[in-house]
Structure formats: structure tokens, C-alpha cells
Amino acid sequence: MSLMHSDSPASADKIPYRSAFSVVYAEEAALAHPRAQRILAGLPDAEVIRCRDYREIFNRPHQEPALQKKAQALILAVSDRARVYPGAPVCQDFGNDRFYYTSDVMNCVFDCEYCYLQGMYPSGHIVVFVNTEDTFAELDTILSDGPAYVCISYDTDLLALEPKLGLVADWIAFASERPTLTLELRTKSASCAVLRSLPVSDRVILALTLSPDPVIRAMEHRTPPLSARLALASGALDLGWKVRLCFDPMIAVHNAVAVYDKMFDEVAAALPMERIHDASVGLFRISREYLKEMRSRRPCAVTYYPYELTDGVYHYPTEIGEPLVELALRRLGAMLPRDRIFLWSV
């Protein structure tokens, strides 16, 4: 029996996807907010269902997130607590001492089998906390003590959602007036039109997750192919964005070294690497608690791989992961200075 992940998607993924956001749940407190009204104006055909508290929908028991992804609902809510957190140990901080992330949006429009959000959230629907100004106020307090590096798109994909939510534009406007704030906007989306609609900001790093096409086809459902992501990277550079390439997480599919080697060939052929801001490399890893939930909610090759456990984090055995890391460092090292390549390791 092979220890590599299968390239065949889970059986649940054979169910056709339906249009997202045909249903919008909205807290009474959220409906009057200008941001909620803006979002609803962009969804004129959606059925709007009022609710008292978003948790009634999002946290209810016995949900099937993998199936809900086929027809995601949008849930509009007002946050009643802080939404800025210190960066998690499994995330790369890129050398920043004051590293934070925000979660004004919970869950993603994409459907990646390895995504930790499946272990974090009980639902496949998307929650938007419309009172982003409270997050901005919290960040202003943090900035009063010094510079901050903030990831705004870890628990979702804000760029993919931008046509519906418009939150990236709000964040860019906020950051443009705060010279000590740096934002990371991570995405797997590939819409050049959306990117062209946004003002370019030197306060924002556009972090593009790149995967080989076999991984994309097998595990990153609803995401664009590698060629489209590379086209977005090229277009972003031409527009003046700071572009980070994220080879993270790398997945141990069958014949993984050859699969990723071919991907690096495609990257080198498509992009002027001397203009890339930096790159990140990391193998798939997941906290023990999240993997336990993922195994019950979405049993598949990724969740039932025989990982090793170190300090509460599951990861590949050295003999599986090390060749992939060595390949990435060798190929990227021929294209970028070593101090612009960031590696996550156990």
C-alpha cells in the first residue's frame, strides 16, 4: 500500500456545485449596517433569512461541511469580540516580531481537502462580520505600540470574495494611511479583472498559493489551474504589486518530487523571478485537534495519511517530506536570494 496521497477526489466531491450565496442569513443587528447593505445590493436575487445570532446557523450540530460547500450560504453578522489574533505557530511570520492575523470572514469559497478550516469550523457556510471598523480600531491600538504585520486572508480567500464583499478595497484604504502597517493578502484566486479594480498599495503583499496541477485537480476543488494563477502573478507584477509566491502546503502526492519539479519549471518559465518579493515553502502540517475533527467530517487520503506527531502538530515523516523541501530550496535558490526564501519546519 502506497503512503502517498491518492489523486482521486473524495466521493462527496462528485456532487455538482451549485451557485453560492443564493441564500443569505443575516442577524437583525447586521442588516442595518452599511457594509451589509452594500453586500446585499450585490446579491439582488438572494433569499434573505433573518436570524437572531449567526451561531444558530453556523454552529448548529450535525452539519456536513463538505456537502454545504456545494451550495454555500452567506451569513452576515456583527462581531461581539476582538478579531485580531497573534499569529499561530504553524504559520510563517516572515521575520516579523509583531505578527497577527484577522478573521473578519470565516470560511472559504474554495474547497481544498487539506484545508485546516474543516477542523476549525463546524459548517461549510461563510460568515462575514460586517463591523470591520471595529477590527480597524483594534489594529490602531496595536499600531500605537509599534509596526505590525497582519495577515487578513488566512481563514478565507478575500480576493476570491472581493466581487461580492468589497473588503479588500476597504483594507487597502485603511492600510494606505498607516505607514507602520503591512498586510498580507493570501489567495488562490486568479481574477486579473478583480485585481485591476483595486488600487495598488505598497502596504500590501499579494501572496499567491501555487500548487502543481495534479494537486489542484485532486484536492483544491473550485480553484483555478496553475497557469491561471501564474498569469495573475505576472499581471500583478506589471501592475506594481509586491508578489509573494507560496509553495505551502506542499502535499506528498504520488511521485511528488517529479510533480513539484515540473511545477517549478512552469513557474520559472512564466515569471520574472527577479521581480518577485519573496517566496515561502512549507510541507502540509495540521494541529492534532484540527485533524481529529477533519477525520470525522471529511475522511479522505489527506486526513488519514500516517503522519508523525511533534508538539501537537501532525506532519510528514522525514523521509517523505525532506526530499520535497530539498527540491523547493534547490529550485527556488537558483531563482531567488536565500534570504528571500522562507521555510516552515517542525
Secondary structure, 3 states (H helix, E strand, C coil): CCCCECCCCCHHHHCCCCCCCCEEEEEHHHHCCHHHHHHHHCCCCCEEEEECCCHHHHCCCCCCHHHHHHHCCEEEECCCCCCEEECCCCCCCCCCCCEEEECCEECCCCEECCCCHHHHCCCCCEEEECCHHHHHHHHHHHHCCCCEEEECCCCCCHHHHHHHHCHHHHHHHHHHCCCCEEEEEEECCCCHHHHHCCCCCCCEEEEEECCCHHHHHHHEECCCCHHHHHHHHHHHHHHCCEEEEEEEEECCECCHHHHHHHHHHHHHHHCCHHHCCEEEEEECEEEHHHHHHHHHHCCCCCCCCCCEEECCEEECCHHHHHHHHHHHHHHHHCCCCHHHEEEECC
